[in-house]
Amino acid sequence: MMKVISTVPHHSVVKQCVCRKCGSTLEYTPNDVTENPVTDYTGCTDIYKVINCGNCGTEITVS
């Protein structure tokens, strides 16, 4: 049986990035990342992983 020891994300999964529009430093976990599929003119689909800036709402591509 699984037991929850802590609900705080472990430091190994917490990442940071900087919003290029407003300059805010953002901290996120894998649960905050959404996938955004984009189809180009040839019909190929690429999937980008994105988060939204909590300050200005800009969509930021993350790896």
N, C-alpha and C positions, 0 to 999 in steps of 0.2 A: 504494500500500500504506500502510495506517495504521501510525503509530508512536506508542507510548505514551511520553510525555515525563515524566509524573509520575503517581503513583497517589494523591497527596494531593488531596482535593477543592479546587477553586478557590474563593476567598473569595466569589465572586459567587453560588455555589449553596448555601453554608452559611448556614443560618438559625438563629435562637434563639427560644425561648419559655420561659415560666415555668409550672411545674406549679402549679395553683391548690390542690391538696390538700396537698403537702408543701413547696412553695416552691422547689424545685430549679430552677436554670437549665439548660435543655436545649439542646443544639446538634445539629442534624440536617441531613441532605442529602435530596434527592428519593428516593434509594433506601430511606430509612427510612420513608417515608410509604406507608400502605396505604389502600385505599378501602373504606369501610364502607357498603353500601347499606341504607337504612332505608325501609320501606314504612309509610305512615300509614293511617289508617282509611278514607280514600277510595280507596285502591289506588295512589296516586301514590308513586313511588319517588324518594327524594333520595339522592345519594351524598355522603358526608362523607369528607374526607381526614383521617386520624388517625395519631398516633404514640403509643407507650406510654412512660410515664415509666420511666426506668431505675432510679429509686429506689423508688417505691411501686407501680408497675404501673398507674397510672391511665391511662385512654384520654383523649388530649387531641386536640381538633379543631384542625386547622391550615388555613391558607388556601393 
